[in-house]
Amino acid sequence: MMVKREIEGAMKQLAEKYPIIALTGPRQSGKTTLLKEMFSDYRYVNLENPDTRNFAETDPQSFLNQ
């Protein structure tokens, strides 16, 4: 069960208006869980993985095309 967050409405409105939005906050506060739930049709990429981050930095066009 996911906790209902007040920010959900604002995030949905922003996502309709802008191609990129950012959600920041303290560690372990549910940011990833919230975004995966709200935008389940999007692909999640973790840039903390060194190989993934390196690919994004060295060949950004191919990274975005995948």
N, C-alpha and C positions, 0 to 999 in steps of 0.2 A: 504494500500500500504506500503510495506516494503522498507526502504532505502537500496540501494545497498552499501555494505561495501567492502572495499579493502581487508579485511582479509579473505573473503570467499574462495578465491582460495587456500590460504595457509592452511586454516582449512580443506578443502577437501583433500588436499595432505597429511596432517598429519594424518587424519582419516583413510586413506588407508594404512598407514605405522604402526600406533600405535593403540593399543586397547583402550587407554585412552588418552584424550587430555583435557586441562584446558583452559578456557577462563576467564580472570579476567578483571576488569575495574570498574569505578565508578558506584555508584547507579544510576538507571534509565537511563542507556546509551544504552539499547536495547540488552544486552547479551542474556537473556532468549528468547526474540523474535527471535533473529538471530538463535540461536541453535535449537529452535522448528521448524523454517522454514527450515533450512538446513538439519536437521535430523528428519524429521517428522515421520519416521518409528520407531524411538526409543521411549522408555517410559521415561517420565519426572518424576523425584522424587524430592520433595522439602524437604531437610533435616532441614529446619528451623522449620518444624512441630515437636514438642517435641515427639509425639508418634512414628512418623516415624524414627526420629533420635535415639530414645531409642531402637527401634526394630533393627536398623542397628548396633548399638553398642553392644547389648546384644546377638544377634543371627545373625551375619553377613552372615553365610552360607545360612540360610533360607531367609534372606533379598535378597541376590543375586539370589537365586533360583526362587523367585517370578517373 
